[in-house]
């Protein structure tokens, strides 16, 4: 009797250096085998919409990681997952501030107003097939007083965050209303991400049995 060798376990690559996205995948019981952050230019194109920017950047990150995968035989049987989050007020795309001046401008725009958060997810399967999802959430901040702004800027949590804030952190106290996916605002919509993976053949529930 000939015993067929077991198929190699599908590997999952996260094309991001975001600890928040990694933590969300771990929350869903998914094991990330490799991190392949993609260093790309995130500057919006002229006239590009917020949703268009998020979709393009997520796709570009996945494609760059796929090129890296080709150079490593041990990553051949892997799924590449990437995401990008864009915050906008109307059609105005807010930056990922690196200075207190940029962060202050973001907070002034968000104060007392509704804004939108677009998170796009891109998945490239081992066969090279690419699938995408875009998730939109709407958030309204309370009207921020000078003390709110000064304290948040002093805390430094805004640095490098889309729109200058992290909803899972101190800025959570500013949120009056959220319509949509909380995990999408954090950086990775879990329902849509798991649906993409399952649809592409990744065994998303298999690790759960190991916890029994």
C-alpha positions as a Markdown table, in Angstrom:
| # | Residue | x | y | z |
|---|---|---|---|---|
| 1 | Unk | 0.0 | 0.0 | 0.0 |
| 2 | Unk | 1.4 | 3.3 | -1.1 |
| 3 | Unk | 0.9 | 6.2 | 1.3 |
| 4 | Unk | 0.6 | 9.6 | -0.5 |
| 5 | Unk | 2.6 | 12.3 | 1.2 |
| 6 | Unk | 0.6 | 15.0 | 2.9 |
| 7 | Unk | 0.1 | 18.2 | 1.1 |
| 8 | Unk | 2.3 | 21.0 | 2.4 |
| 9 | Unk | 0.5 | 23.4 | 4.7 |
| 10 | Unk | -0.6 | 26.5 | 3.0 |
| 11 | Unk | 1.4 | 29.5 | 4.2 |
| 12 | Unk | 0.1 | 33.0 | 4.8 |
| 13 | Unk | 2.2 | 36.1 | 4.0 |
| 14 | Unk | 1.2 | 39.5 | 5.3 |
| 15 | Unk | 2.5 | 42.3 | 3.1 |
| 16 | Unk | 2.5 | 44.8 | 5.9 |
| 17 | Unk | 4.6 | 45.8 | 8.8 |
| 18 | Unk | 1.5 | 46.9 | 10.8 |
| 19 | Unk | 1.3 | 45.3 | 14.2 |
| 20 | Unk | -2.4 | 46.1 | 14.3 |
| 21 | Unk | -3.1 | 44.0 | 11.2 |
| 22 | Unk | -1.0 | 41.1 | 12.5 |
| 23 | Unk | -2.9 | 41.2 | 15.8 |
| 24 | Unk | -6.2 | 41.2 | 14.0 |
| 25 | Unk | -5.3 | 38.1 | 12.0 |
| 26 | Unk | -4.1 | 36.4 | 15.2 |
| 27 | Unk | -7.4 | 37.4 | 16.9 |
| 28 | Unk | -9.1 | 35.4 | 14.1 |
| 29 | Unk | -6.9 | 32.4 | 14.8 |
| 30 | Unk | -4.8 | 32.8 | 11.7 |
| 31 | Unk | -1.1 | 32.1 | 11.7 |
| 32 | Unk | 1.1 | 34.5 | 9.7 |
| 33 | Unk | 4.2 | 32.7 | 8.4 |
| 34 | Unk | 6.0 | 35.6 | 6.9 |
| 35 | Unk | 5.9 | 39.4 | 6.9 |
| 36 | Unk | 6.8 | 41.0 | 3.6 |
| 37 | Unk | 6.2 | 44.7 | 4.0 |
| 38 | Unk | 6.1 | 46.5 | 0.6 |
| 39 | Unk | 7.8 | 49.9 | 0.4 |
| 40 | Unk | 5.8 | 51.8 | -2.2 |
| 41 | Unk | 5.0 | 55.4 | -2.9 |
| 42 | Unk | 1.7 | 56.1 | -1.2 |
| 43 | Unk | 1.2 | 59.6 | -2.8 |
| 44 | Unk | -2.3 | 60.0 | -4.2 |
| 45 | Unk | -2.5 | 60.4 | -8.0 |
| 46 | Unk | -4.0 | 63.6 | -9.3 |
| 47 | Unk | -7.8 | 63.5 | -8.9 |
| 48 | Unk | -7.6 | 60.1 | -7.3 |
| 49 | Unk | -10.6 | 59.3 | -5.0 |
| 50 | Unk | -10.1 | 58.0 | -1.4 |
| 51 | Unk | -11.6 | 54.7 | -2.3 |
| 52 | Unk | -9.5 | 54.5 | -5.5 |
| 53 | Unk | -6.3 | 55.2 | -3.5 |
| 54 | Unk | -7.0 | 52.5 | -0.9 |
| 55 | Unk | -7.7 | 49.9 | -3.6 |
| 56 | Unk | -4.7 | 50.8 | -5.7 |
| 57 | Unk | -2.2 | 50.8 | -2.8 |
| 58 | Unk | -3.5 | 47.5 | -1.4 |
| 59 | Unk | -3.1 | 45.9 | -4.8 |
| 60 | Unk | 0.3 | 47.4 | -5.3 |
| 61 | Unk | 1.5 | 46.1 | -2.0 |
| 62 | Unk | 0.3 | 42.6 | -2.8 |
| 63 | Unk | 2.0 | 42.6 | -6.3 |
| 64 | Unk | 5.4 | 43.7 | -4.8 |
| 65 | Unk | 5.2 | 40.9 | -2.2 |
| 66 | Unk | 4.3 | 38.4 | -5.0 |
| 67 | Unk | 7.5 | 39.3 | -6.8 |
| 68 | Unk | 9.5 | 38.6 | -3.7 |
| 69 | Unk | 7.6 | 35.3 | -3.3 |
| 70 | Unk | 8.8 | 34.2 | -6.8 |
| 71 | Unk | 12.4 | 34.5 | -5.7 |
| 72 | Unk | 11.9 | 32.1 | -2.7 |
| 73 | Unk | 10.9 | 28.5 | -3.5 |
| 74 | Unk | 9.8 | 27.9 | 0.2 |
| 75 | Unk | 7.1 | 30.6 | -0.3 |
| 76 | Unk | 5.7 | 29.2 | -3.5 |
| 77 | Unk | 2.7 | 27.6 | -1.8 |
| 78 | Unk | 1.6 | 30.8 | 0.0 |
| 79 | Unk | -1.2 | 33.3 | 0.1 |
| 80 | Unk | -0.3 | 36.9 | 0.1 |
| 81 | Unk | -2.5 | 39.3 | 2.0 |
| 82 | Unk | -2.2 | 43.1 | 1.9 |
| 83 | Unk | -4.3 | 46.1 | 3.0 |
| 84 | Unk | -4.4 | 49.8 | 3.0 |
| 85 | Unk | -6.5 | 52.3 | 5.0 |
| 86 | Unk | -7.4 | 55.8 | 3.8 |
| 87 | Unk | -9.3 | 58.4 | 5.9 |
| 88 | Unk | -11.1 | 61.2 | 4.1 |
| 89 | Unk | -13.3 | 64.2 | 4.8 |
| 90 | Unk | -15.4 | 64.5 | 1.7 |
| 91 | Unk | -13.0 | 63.9 | -1.2 |
| 92 | Unk | -10.1 | 65.3 | 0.8 |
| 93 | Unk | -7.6 | 62.5 | 1.7 |
| 94 | Unk | -6.0 | 63.0 | 5.1 |
| 95 | Unk | -2.3 | 62.1 | 5.4 |
| 96 | Unk | -0.5 | 59.8 | 7.8 |
| 97 | Unk | 1.1 | 62.7 | 9.7 |
| 98 | Unk | 4.7 | 62.7 | 10.7 |
| 99 | Unk | 4.7 | 66.2 | 12.3 |
| 100 | Unk | 2.5 | 67.7 | 15.0 |
| 101 | Unk | 1.4 | 70.4 | 12.5 |
| 102 | Unk | 0.0 | 67.7 | 10.2 |
| 103 | Unk | -1.6 | 65.9 | 13.0 |
| 104 | Unk | -3.2 | 69.1 | 14.4 |
| 105 | Unk | -4.6 | 69.9 | 10.9 |
| 106 | Unk | -6.2 | 66.4 | 10.7 |
| 107 | Unk | -7.8 | 66.7 | 14.2 |
| 108 | Unk | -9.2 | 70.2 | 13.3 |
| 109 | Unk | -10.8 | 68.7 | 10.2 |
| 110 | Unk | -12.2 | 65.7 | 12.0 |
| 111 | Unk | -13.6 | 67.7 | 15.0 |
| 112 | Unk | -17.4 | 67.6 | 15.2 |
| 113 | Unk | -17.7 | 66.1 | 11.7 |
| 114 | Unk | -18.4 | 62.9 | 10.0 |
| 115 | Unk | -15.6 | 61.3 | 8.0 |
| 116 | Unk | -15.1 | 58.1 | 6.1 |
| 117 | Unk | -12.5 | 55.4 | 6.5 |
| 118 | Unk | -11.8 | 53.1 | 3.4 |
| 119 | Unk | -9.9 | 49.9 | 3.9 |
| 120 | Unk | -9.0 | 47.8 | 0.9 |
| 121 | Unk | -7.9 | 44.2 | 1.1 |
| 122 | Unk | -6.0 | 42.4 | -1.6 |
| 123 | Unk | -5.3 | 38.7 | -1.8 |
| 124 | Unk | -3.0 | 36.8 | -4.2 |
| 125 | Unk | -3.4 | 33.0 | -4.1 |
| 126 | Unk | -0.6 | 30.5 | -4.8 |
| 127 | Unk | -1.9 | 30.3 | -8.4 |
| 128 | Unk | -1.5 | 34.0 | -8.8 |
| 129 | Unk | -5.2 | 34.9 | -8.8 |
| 130 | Unk | -5.9 | 38.3 | -7.3 |
| 131 | Unk | -9.1 | 39.2 | -5.5 |
| 132 | Unk | -10.0 | 42.4 | -3.7 |
| 133 | Unk | -12.5 | 43.9 | -1.3 |
| 134 | Unk | -13.2 | 47.5 | -0.2 |
| 135 | Unk | -14.9 | 48.3 | 3.1 |
| 136 | Unk | -16.2 | 51.7 | 4.0 |
| 137 | Unk | -17.0 | 52.9 | 7.5 |
| 138 | Unk | -18.4 | 56.3 | 8.6 |
| 139 | Unk | -17.3 | 57.9 | 11.9 |
| 140 | Unk | -18.3 | 61.0 | 13.7 |
| 141 | Unk | -16.0 | 62.7 | 16.2 |
| 142 | Unk | -17.2 | 64.9 | 19.0 |
| 143 | Unk | -16.2 | 68.5 | 18.8 |
| 144 | Unk | -12.7 | 68.6 | 20.1 |
| 145 | Unk | -11.6 | 71.2 | 22.5 |
| 146 | Unk | -8.2 | 72.8 | 22.7 |
| 147 | Unk | -7.3 | 70.5 | 25.6 |
| 148 | Unk | -8.4 | 67.4 | 23.7 |
| 149 | Unk | -6.2 | 68.3 | 20.8 |
| 150 | Unk | -3.2 | 69.3 | 22.9 |
| 151 | Unk | -3.3 | 66.2 | 25.0 |
| 152 | Unk | -3.7 | 63.9 | 22.0 |
| 153 | Unk | -0.8 | 65.6 | 20.2 |
| 154 | Unk | 1.3 | 65.3 | 23.3 |
| 155 | Unk | 0.6 | 61.6 | 23.6 |
| 156 | Unk | 2.1 | 61.0 | 20.1 |
| 157 | Unk | -0.3 | 58.2 | 19.2 |
| 158 | Unk | -1.1 | 60.0 | 15.9 |
| 159 | Unk | 2.2 | 59.4 | 14.3 |
| 160 | Unk | 2.0 | 57.5 | 11.0 |
| 161 | Unk | -1.7 | 56.8 | 11.5 |
| 162 | Unk | -4.1 | 57.4 | 8.6 |
| 163 | Unk | -6.0 | 60.5 | 9.5 |
| 164 | Unk | -3.8 | 61.1 | 12.5 |
| 165 | Unk | -5.6 | 58.8 | 14.9 |
| 166 | Unk | -6.0 | 55.2 | 16.1 |
| 167 | Unk | -9.6 | 54.3 | 17.0 |
| 168 | Unk | -8.3 | 51.3 | 19.2 |
| 169 | Unk | -6.3 | 53.7 | 21.2 |
| 170 | Unk | -6.8 | 57.0 | 23.1 |
| 171 | Unk | -8.8 | 58.5 | 20.2 |
| 172 | Unk | -11.6 | 56.0 | 20.9 |
| 173 | Unk | -13.0 | 58.5 | 23.4 |
| 174 | Unk | -13.5 | 61.0 | 20.6 |
| 175 | Unk | -15.9 | 58.7 | 18.6 |
| 176 | Unk | -19.5 | 59.6 | 18.9 |
| 177 | Unk | -20.8 | 57.2 | 16.2 |
| 178 | Unk | -19.4 | 54.4 | 14.0 |
| 179 | Unk | -21.3 | 52.9 | 11.1 |
| 180 | Unk | -19.6 | 50.0 | 9.6 |
| 181 | Unk | -16.7 | 47.6 | 10.5 |
| 182 | Unk | -14.7 | 48.5 | 13.6 |
| 183 | Unk | -11.9 | 46.1 | 12.5 |
| 184 | Unk | -11.8 | 47.9 | 9.1 |
| 185 | Unk | -11.1 | 51.2 | 10.9 |
| 186 | Unk | -8.3 | 49.5 | 12.9 |
| 187 | Unk | -6.8 | 48.4 | 9.6 |
| 188 | Unk | -8.1 | 45.0 | 8.5 |
| 189 | Unk | -11.8 | 44.1 | 8.1 |
| 190 | Unk | -11.9 | 40.6 | 9.5 |
| 191 | Unk | -15.2 | 39.4 | 7.9 |
| 192 | Unk | -14.2 | 40.4 | 4.4 |
| 193 | Unk | -10.6 | 39.2 | 4.9 |
| 194 | Unk | -11.6 | 35.7 | 6.1 |
| 195 | Unk | -14.2 | 35.5 | 3.3 |
| 196 | Unk | -11.5 | 36.3 | 0.7 |
| 197 | Unk | -9.1 | 33.7 | 2.2 |
| 198 | Unk | -11.8 | 31.0 | 2.4 |
| 199 | Unk | -13.0 | 31.7 | -1.1 |
| 200 | Unk | -9.4 | 31.3 | -2.4 |
| 201 | Unk | -9.1 | 27.9 | -0.7 |
| 202 | Unk | -7.1 | 28.9 | 2.4 |
| 203 | Unk | -8.1 | 26.7 | 5.4 |
| 204 | Unk | -9.2 | 29.5 | 7.7 |
| 205 | Unk | -10.8 | 27.3 | 10.4 |
| 206 | Unk | -8.2 | 24.6 | 10.5 |
| 207 | Unk | -6.1 | 26.2 | 13.2 |
| 208 | Unk | -9.2 | 26.4 | 15.5 |
| 209 | Unk | -9.2 | 22.6 | 15.8 |
| 210 | Unk | -5.7 | 22.7 | 17.3 |
| 211 | Unk | -7.0 | 24.8 | 20.1 |
| 212 | Unk | -9.5 | 22.1 | 21.2 |
